[in-house]
């Protein structure tokens, strides 16, 4: 069994009305430097979004959530941020912002398999 590696993660939040501060957990971004792993899982709970903000543009929000996944993956169509090294991409993605899509403070942990850990955190925090 491989030795545990440290990882950092942030919970992706959709804040449809920033002035109210209400949010929906919509994903997790996980970075494990030792395993050269950076990935995100996202989903949008449209009924909850509708309940918080009937005027929210769900398609636009989903497009931006998928952009986070593409940046993590270093997809060529994801723009210049996606070309940065994984550590820089992670720090850019989790930087504080006051927009509709925000990320929680960064948390740390230990894992032996980053993908399994991402799936577990997604199930706990989002699903």
C-alpha positions in Angstrom: 0.0 0.0 0.0 1.4 3.4 -0.9 2.3 5.9 1.8 -0.3 8.6 2.5 0.3 11.9 0.7 -0.9 15.3 1.7 -3.7 17.0 -0.3 -5.6 20.3 -0.3 -9.1 20.8 -1.4 -11.8 23.4 -1.6 -15.6 23.1 -1.9 -17.0 24.9 -4.9 -20.1 26.9 -4.0 -22.8 28.6 -6.1 -23.8 31.9 -4.5 -26.7 33.0 -6.7 -27.3 36.3 -4.8 -24.0 37.3 -3.4 -25.6 40.0 -1.2 -27.5 37.3 0.7 -24.6 35.0 1.2 -26.7 31.8 0.7 -24.9 29.1 -1.2 -25.2 25.6 -2.7 -22.2 23.2 -2.6 -21.6 22.3 -6.2 -18.3 20.6 -6.3 -14.8 19.9 -5.0 -11.4 20.8 -6.3 -8.6 18.5 -5.0 -4.8 19.0 -5.4 -2.2 16.4 -4.4 1.3 17.7 -5.3 3.1 14.4 -4.5 0.8 12.4 -6.9 0.7 15.2 -9.5 -3.1 15.2 -9.2 -5.4 18.1 -9.8 -9.1 17.5 -10.5 -12.6 18.7 -9.9 -16.0 17.2 -9.7 -19.0 19.5 -10.1 -22.8 19.3 -10.4 -25.6 21.8 -10.1 -28.7 21.1 -8.1 -31.1 23.1 -10.3 -34.1 22.7 -7.9 -32.1 24.2 -5.0 -30.8 26.9 -7.2 -34.3 27.7 -8.3 -35.5 27.9 -4.7 -32.7 30.3 -3.7 -32.9 32.5 -6.8 -35.6 31.9 -9.5 -33.8 34.4 -11.8 -30.5 32.6 -11.7 -29.2 31.5 -15.1 -28.6 27.8 -14.5 -27.1 27.1 -17.9 -24.6 29.8 -17.5 -23.6 28.7 -14.0 -23.2 25.1 -15.3 -21.0 26.4 -18.1 -18.7 28.1 -15.5 -18.7 25.0 -13.3 -17.5 22.9 -16.2 -14.8 25.5 -16.9 -13.3 24.8 -13.5 -13.1 21.1 -14.4 -11.4 22.0 -17.7 -8.9 24.3 -16.0 -8.0 21.5 -13.5 -7.5 19.1 -16.4 -5.3 21.6 -18.3 -7.6 21.4 -21.3 -6.3 23.4 -24.2 -9.6 25.2 -24.7 -9.8 26.3 -21.1 -7.7 29.4 -21.7 -4.3 30.6 -20.4 -4.9 29.6 -16.8 -5.1 25.9 -17.9 -1.5 26.1 -19.2 -0.1 26.9 -15.8 1.5 24.2 -13.7 -1.0 22.3 -11.5 0.0 24.1 -8.2 -0.6 27.5 -9.8 -3.9 26.4 -11.4 -5.1 25.2 -8.0 -4.2 28.4 -6.2 -5.9 30.5 -8.9 -9.0 28.3 -8.7 -9.3 28.6 -4.9 -8.5 32.3 -4.6 -11.2 34.2 -2.8 -13.7 36.0 -5.0 -17.1 37.6 -4.6 -18.8 36.2 -7.7 -21.6 33.7 -8.2 -19.1 30.8 -8.1 -16.8 30.8 -5.1 -14.6 28.3 -3.3 -14.5 27.6 0.4 -11.3 28.1 2.4 -8.7 25.4 1.6 -8.7 22.3 3.8 -5.9 19.7 4.0 -5.7 16.0 4.6 -3.9 12.7 3.8 -4.8 10.2 1.2 -3.4 7.2 -0.6 -5.6 7.6 -3.7 -6.5 11.2 -4.7 -9.3 10.2 -7.1 -11.0 8.1 -4.5 -10.6 10.9 -2.0 -12.1 13.4 -4.4 -15.1 11.0 -5.0 -15.5 10.6 -1.2 -15.4 14.4 -0.6 -17.8 15.0 -3.4 -20.3 12.5 -2.0 -19.9 14.0 1.5 -20.0 17.7 0.6 -22.2 17.8 -2.5 -24.2 14.8 -3.4 
